[in-house]
Amino acid sequence: NEPATSWRAPEFDDAAWQTGAAPFVGGKPEGVPARTSWTTPQIWMRQSFDWAGGSTEGLCFVLAHDEDATIFINGVEAASVPKHSTGYVMVPVAPDAARTLKQGRNLIAVHCRQKTGAQAIDVGMVRVR
């Protein structure tokens, strides 16, 4: 079910949310392994992570998506990727979102919409030098 608009903020209480390991998959999307079943038209995900600090230059998301995905860091939109990918792709993190990273605990929040066919979402973050 669609959460409150504050779902992407770090302080949002997600204690009642279901949990599972990514990738989230329905059907047989090309190039994405299945770990957790996803069969609804939309999915909202949150994952906290620790940031050691330092430069945010060269930050990219590594993601598989089918279909439209929007990614937030600490509540700020970091990337919007339409349509779908075949396997994993790299997408730069928007500078405004990268600037929200602070030493210690941070949050990636993801919304993905499914329109037709197989579906998948998996997101990670790396620094490309």
C-alpha positions in Angstrom: 0.0 0.0 0.0 1.1 3.5 -0.7 2.8 5.0 2.4 2.5 8.5 3.8 4.4 11.2 1.8 7.1 11.3 4.5 8.1 7.6 3.8 11.4 8.7 2.2 12.6 10.8 5.2 15.1 9.2 7.6 12.9 9.8 10.6 9.9 7.9 9.1 8.9 4.9 11.3 9.0 1.8 9.0 8.8 -0.7 11.9 5.5 -2.2 10.5 6.9 -2.6 7.0 7.5 -6.0 5.5 11.2 -6.9 5.0 13.0 -9.0 2.4 16.4 -9.3 0.6 16.9 -7.6 -2.7 16.5 -8.0 -5.6 12.7 -7.9 -5.5 11.4 -9.7 -8.6 8.2 -10.9 -10.2 8.3 -13.1 -13.3 11.6 -13.6 -15.0 13.3 -10.2 -15.7 16.4 -10.5 -17.9 19.7 -10.3 -16.0 18.3 -10.0 -12.4 18.4 -12.9 -9.9 15.3 -13.4 -7.7 15.6 -13.2 -3.9 12.3 -11.8 -2.8 9.0 -12.0 -4.6 7.4 -8.7 -5.7 4.0 -9.0 -7.6 2.2 -5.7 -6.8 2.1 -2.7 -9.2 4.3 -0.6 -7.0 6.9 -1.1 -4.3 8.5 1.3 -1.7 11.8 0.3 -0.1 14.0 1.8 2.6 17.5 0.8 3.7 19.7 2.5 6.2 23.5 2.5 5.8 26.6 3.9 7.4 28.6 6.5 5.6 32.3 7.0 6.7 32.4 10.5 5.3 34.6 11.9 2.6 34.1 13.0 -0.9 30.8 12.3 -2.7 32.3 12.9 -6.1 31.8 10.0 -8.5 28.9 8.4 -6.5 26.7 6.2 -8.6 23.8 3.9 -8.1 24.1 0.4 -9.4 20.6 -0.8 -10.2 18.3 -3.1 -12.0 14.8 -1.7 -12.5 11.7 -2.8 -14.4 10.1 -0.3 -14.6 10.2 3.3 -13.5 12.3 3.9 -10.4 12.9 6.9 -8.2 15.7 6.9 -5.6 16.1 9.2 -2.6 19.0 9.8 -0.2 18.0 11.2 3.1 14.7 12.4 1.6 16.2 14.2 -1.4 15.6 12.9 -4.9 18.9 11.4 -6.1 17.9 9.7 -9.4 14.9 9.1 -11.5 15.2 6.3 -14.1 12.3 5.7 -16.5 11.4 2.5 -18.4 13.5 -0.5 -17.6 17.0 -1.9 -17.7 18.3 -5.2 -18.9 20.4 -6.3 -16.0 22.3 -3.8 -14.0 23.2 -0.2 -15.0 25.0 2.7 -13.3 23.3 6.0 -12.7 25.0 9.1 -11.2 23.8 10.3 -7.8 22.4 13.9 -8.1 24.7 16.4 -6.4 21.9 17.8 -4.1 21.2 14.4 -2.7 24.9 13.5 -2.4 25.4 16.7 -0.3 22.9 15.3 2.3 25.2 12.4 3.2 26.6 12.8 6.7 29.1 10.7 8.6 27.1 7.9 10.3 23.6 6.7 9.5 21.9 7.6 6.2 19.0 6.4 4.2 18.3 5.2 0.7 14.6 5.1 -0.2 13.3 3.7 -3.5 9.9 3.7 -5.3 9.4 1.5 -8.3 6.3 1.2 -10.6 5.4 -1.8 -12.6 3.4 -1.4 -15.8 3.8 -4.6 -17.9 5.7 -7.9 -18.1 8.3 -9.1 -15.6 9.4 -6.8 -12.8 12.5 -6.2 -10.7 14.2 -3.7 -8.5 17.6 -3.8 -6.8 19.7 -0.7 -5.8 23.2 -0.2 -4.4 25.6 2.7 -4.3 29.3 2.8 -5.3 32.0 5.5 -5.9 33.5 5.5 -9.3 37.0 6.9 -9.5 
